Amino acid sequence: MAEDARPFRSVLYIPASNPRAMEKARDLPADAIIFDLEDAVAAEAKVEARQNLVAALTLGGYGGRVCIARVNGLDTEWGRDDLTALAGVPVDGVLLPKVGDTAVLDQAADILPDIPLWAMMETPAGIRNAGAIAGHRRMAGFVLGTNDLAKDLRCHPGADRLPLMTSLQLCLLAAREAGILCIDGVYNAFRDEDGLRHETMQGRDLGFDGKTLIHPAQIAVANEVFAPSPEEVELARRQIAAWEAAQAEGRGVAVVDGRIVENLHIVTARQTLSRAAAIFGE
């Protein structure tokens, strides 16, 4: 499935057990919202949370925000009912937890034939099978579950996230090969803006499309870091202009700011302008 043209800089988790938070989310500047029926919802609140979510999505009012529902696993007593309840509801995607192989994707696809599927990549099995999962006919995107992954790997990621780097990059490789989206994991210390900025910049530099967030206070940093800067937009325009001028003169390369510009750089430059247009309307 092709990558979504809409921005996914900031992807905020909202517990579906909290109607007030779901109401406030209609006015938050997040690009996407993951309405959570799984980890953020206690067992005794699962059914009510599902009802809350169906009501909120049916009411709508989320504007251009991408609305994704994270359901409970199909190996739980709630998972199948979660999927069934979402049939016919205006939702942009369904996020399946702890995806380890394509079998669960086939099951979900049979229940929801018309809704894009997303996969939480948060288990060793999922990382090892990332290529097959990304290539599934219904797969729209990966969301990294770095907390669960660190638990299963028994690793202790620091600020550089070195123990997770193999997993992060395997997911990115699989996502890029399949042409689907790939969203970085959460940063837990939501009051630590400097730490959030550092990790968000790392995710951007690795190649992620955006970052999942656990608090609205994190939205501004993610939106800023994952948006093209004015300098990047200006450079992209100059690269395209110089390359087009070189092409008109029969040359295959151009020079901008003392650097060679070839066709591959123009692909990146056009992607930059496309992202800027999606975000800023330019």
Buried (B, 14 or more C-beta within 10 A) or exposed (E): BEBBEBBBBBBBBBBBBBBEBBEEBBEBEBBBBBBBBBBBBEEEBBBEBBEBBBEBBEEEEBEEBBBBBBBBBBEBEBBBBBBEBBEEBEBBBBBBBBBBBBEBBEBBBEBBEEBBBBBBBBBEBBBBBBBBBBBBEBBBBBBBBBBBBBEBBEBEBEEEBEBBEEBBEBBBBBBEEBEBBBBBBBBEEBEEBEBBBBBBBBBBEBBBBBBBBBBBEBBEBBBBBBBBEEEBBEBBBBBBEBBEEBBEEEEEEBEBEEEEBEEEBBEEBEEBBEBBEBBEEE
